[in-house]
Amino acid sequence: MYKINLIYVQAKLLECIKFILYHCNMSREKDDFYPTPDYATHSFIKHYDIREGSPHVWSKDVWEPACGDGAISKILEKDYDMRVVSTDLVDRGYGQSGIDFLMETKIQAPWVVTNPPYKLANEFVMKCLDFMEQEQHFNGFAMLLRLAFLEGQGRHDKIFSRKAPSKVMVFSKRLTMIRGDHDEAWYGSGKMAFAWFIWDRIEKDTVLTWIND
Ligand SMILES: C[S@@+](CC[C@H](N)C(=O)[O-])C[C@H]1O[C@@H](n2cnc3c(N)ncnc32)[C@H](O)[C@@H]1O
């Protein structure tokens, strides 16, 4: 009886440690590697198919500039017949590594689609806004971001007042984001509110929709 209780206490203790690590920055992967769940990429194309939009946004060519292990790129290529240039700062066994997106000066495709590193989300969006202003062939970009990206005075001043997103597609069901080097069993499910934020050259006002598949 005493033995069973000890095992129970140990298991609870481990759970607590995991919980604390998960919710503290201590546990964050250095370069923010959290692969996108397949469902999120399929939902993007289902609800905003950049292959078939108006001629102005139409493009089968995409740049995934923080491709990780290719979670988004592979689906766009294999399931939607798109051509994806995949780059990342870190070698994760997919695409071209050693490329810091924030240092890039030329676009690799008319669209960017990515789930950026969270701690550099503002910088990634601002970099794409620069491209939109500087490169007339850059048609738009889609980023999988936390829903909370919408808030914040600083972000409003730096990003939304410069150009509001054309579309925000909110996931009604929270997404499970797991560190790329751990599995769900280790962390439990880190469910978070996410949305696809899309900036294109067409819409002037922000359209808000829900992904409720
Ligand atoms: C949240 S993960 C997402 C990976 C992939 N986009 C996906 O959807 O599965 C962010 C990725 O950004 C990469 N990264 C971090 N800083 C970067 C930078 N400055 N330039 C390019 N990639 C970067 C990380 O190595 C990591 O693979």
The ligand as an ORCA input file, in Angstrom:
! r2SCAN-3c Opt
* xyz 0 1
  C       7.303     27.463    -34.645
  S       8.585     26.624    -35.613
  C       7.608     26.277    -37.055
  C       8.296     25.434    -38.075
  C       7.514     25.302    -39.392
  N       7.244     26.618    -39.960
  C       6.197     24.602    -39.176
  O       5.167     25.240    -39.418
  O       6.180     23.445    -38.768
  C       9.619     28.036    -36.058
  C      10.849     27.741    -36.906
  O      11.499     28.992    -37.135
  C      12.894     28.770    -37.227
  N      13.563     30.060    -37.032
  C      13.832     30.693    -35.853
  N      14.408     31.882    -36.102
  C      14.511     32.004    -37.460
  C      15.028     33.003    -38.327
  N      15.532     34.157    -37.853
  N      14.971     32.778    -39.668
  C      14.473     31.636    -40.164
  N      13.967     30.653    -39.382
  C      13.980     30.835    -38.052
  C      13.152     27.718    -36.176
  O      14.362     27.035    -36.430
  C      11.900     26.822    -36.298
  O      12.156     25.742    -37.164
*
